[in-house]
């Protein structure tokens, strides 16, 4: 009889141990999943800030184009390039929940194309003294410079948050939960040498 009770006691302890382990596993899963949801959410929110900054730049360039169009005999081909590049840049968007390297590369390429077209436009402006002294033009200069800096800041913040998230889902044992729950890595902005500096948008050619 004593052995029987001893056996039942060991069985009870074993069941309790299994329950404790199971509950601990569930708690770990829930906590880890919530942490990943929060980290990805912060990175996704920051991506919205990146897009907002690029949209701000696009709006300013649109105003710049309107100002330049008012100049007599201004090179229409140069304006056309900017307008087309701006259209491509604004139409190239990415779902924040599907930030693949390929899609981010296409986004960066479109934005770079707009930067290049804008640079060519600004060089052409040098031949138009009246346009260079236009107060609206000068105001756009200041706003564009500030926006380029803001884009750089927002991109760096995104890379920081998305990078931390990417590292988290690769670490053991978090990677097990990430695989089960379907958490995938987020693509990061990459840059060419010198790309960390905001493009030169100085309208003063004196």
C-alpha positions in Angstrom: 0.0 0.0 0.0 2.8 2.3 0.9 4.5 1.7 -2.4 1.2 2.4 -4.2 0.8 5.8 -2.5 4.5 6.5 -3.3 3.9 5.7 -6.9 0.8 8.0 -7.0 2.8 10.8 -5.4 5.6 10.5 -8.0 2.9 10.5 -10.7 1.3 13.6 -9.3 4.7 15.4 -9.1 5.3 14.4 -12.7 2.0 15.8 -13.8 2.6 19.0 -11.9 6.0 19.3 -13.5 4.5 18.8 -17.0 1.8 21.5 -16.3 4.5 23.9 -15.0 6.6 23.4 -18.1 3.6 23.7 -20.4 2.4 26.9 -18.7 6.0 28.3 -18.8 6.2 27.5 -22.5 2.9 29.3 -23.2 4.0 32.3 -21.2 7.3 32.4 -23.0 5.6 32.1 -26.4 3.1 34.9 -25.6 5.7 37.2 -24.2 8.1 36.6 -27.1 5.4 37.0 -29.7 4.2 40.3 -28.1 7.7 41.6 -28.1 8.2 40.8 -31.8 4.8 42.4 -32.6 5.9 45.6 -30.8 9.3 45.7 -32.4 7.9 45.2 -35.9 5.2 47.7 -35.2 7.7 50.4 -34.2 9.7 49.7 -37.4 6.5 49.8 -39.5 5.5 53.1 -37.9 8.9 54.5 -38.6 8.6 53.4 -42.2 5.5 55.6 -42.4 7.7 58.5 -41.3 10.2 57.8 -44.0 7.4 57.8 -46.6 6.0 61.0 -45.2 9.4 62.7 -45.6 9.7 61.6 -49.2 6.2 62.8 -49.9 7.1 66.1 -48.4 10.1 66.4 -50.7 7.9 65.4 -53.7 5.4 68.1 -52.8 8.2 70.7 -52.6 9.6 69.6 -55.9 6.1 70.0 -57.4 6.0 73.6 -56.2 9.5 74.1 -57.5 8.5 72.9 -61.0 5.5 75.3 -61.0 7.8 78.2 -60.1 10.3 77.3 -62.8 7.6 76.8 -65.4 6.9 80.6 -65.0 10.3 81.4 -66.4 10.3 82.4 -70.0 12.0 80.0 -72.4 13.2 77.6 -69.6 14.4 74.3 -71.0 11.3 72.2 -71.3 13.2 68.9 -71.6 14.8 69.4 -68.2 11.4 70.1 -66.6 10.0 67.1 -68.3 12.7 64.9 -66.8 11.9 66.1 -63.3 8.1 65.7 -63.8 8.5 62.2 -65.1 11.0 61.2 -62.3 8.7 62.7 -59.7 5.8 60.7 -61.1 7.8 57.5 -61.0 9.0 58.2 -57.4 5.5 58.8 -56.1 4.1 55.8 -57.8 6.8 53.4 -56.4 5.4 52.5 -53.0 5.9 49.6 -50.6 3.7 47.8 -48.2 5.4 48.2 -44.8 4.6 44.5 -44.0 6.3 43.4 -47.2 9.6 45.2 -47.1 11.7 42.9 -49.3 15.2 43.9 -50.5 14.1 43.9 -54.1 11.1 46.2 -53.4 13.2 48.5 -51.3 15.9 48.7 -54.0 13.3 49.7 -56.6 12.0 52.4 -54.2 15.5 53.7 -53.7 16.2 53.7 -57.4 13.1 55.7 -58.1 14.0 58.2 -55.4 17.6 58.5 -56.7 16.2 59.1 -60.2 14.3 62.0 -58.9 17.3 63.4 -57.1 19.4 63.2 -60.3 16.7 65.0 -62.3 16.4 67.7 -59.7 20.2 68.2 -59.7 20.2 68.7 -63.4 17.3 71.2 -63.1 19.2 73.2 -60.5 22.3 73.4 -62.7 20.2 74.7 -65.5 18.7 77.4 -63.2 22.1 79.0 -63.1 21.4 80.6 -66.5 18.3 82.4 -65.2 19.3 85.2 -62.8 15.7 86.4 -62.3 14.6 82.9 -61.3 17.5 82.6 -58.9 16.4 85.7 -57.1 12.7 84.7 -57.0 11.6 84.8 -53.3 9.4 81.8 -53.7 12.3 79.9 -55.2 14.6 80.9 -52.3 12.0 79.7 -49.8 11.8 76.4 -51.5 15.5 76.1 -51.3 15.4 76.3 -47.5 12.5 73.9 -47.2 14.1 71.4 -49.5 17.4 71.5 -47.6 15.5 70.8 -44.4 13.5 68.0 -46.0 16.6 66.2 -47.3 18.1 66.3 -43.8 14.8 65.0 -42.4 14.8 62.1 -44.9 18.3 61.1 -43.8 17.3 61.2 -40.1 14.1 59.2 -40.6 15.9 56.6 -42.8 18.5 56.1 -40.1 15.8 55.7 -37.4 14.1 53.1 -39.5 17.3 51.2 -40.0 17.9 51.2 -36.3 14.5 49.8 -35.4 14.2 47.3 -38.3 17.8 46.2 -37.6 17.1 45.5 -33.9 14.0 43.6 -35.0 15.9 41.5 -37.5 18.6 40.6 -34.9 15.9 39.6 -32.4 14.1 37.1 -34.7 17.5 35.5 -35.5 18.5 34.8 -31.9 17.9 31.5 -30.1 15.3 30.7 -28.8 13.4 33.6 -30.2 13.9 32.4 -33.7 11.8 29.3 -32.9 8.8 31.5 -32.0 9.5 33.8 -35.0 9.4 30.8 -37.4 6.2 29.4 -35.9 4.4 32.8 -35.8 5.6 33.8 -39.3 7.8 36.8 -38.4 10.1 37.7 -41.3 13.0 40.1 -41.6 12.6 43.6 -42.9 14.9 45.1 -45.6 17.1 47.9 -44.7 18.2 51.0 -46.6 21.7 50.7 -48.0 23.8 53.5 -49.4 26.5 54.2 -51.8 29.7 56.0 -50.7 28.8 59.6 -50.0 25.1 58.9 -50.0 24.9 59.6 -46.3 25.1 63.3 -47.2 22.0 65.2 -48.2 22.0 66.2 -51.9 23.2 69.7 -52.6 20.1 71.8 -53.3 21.8 75.1 -53.1 20.0 77.6 -55.4 22.6 80.3 -54.9 25.0 80.2 -57.8 26.9 83.4 -57.2 
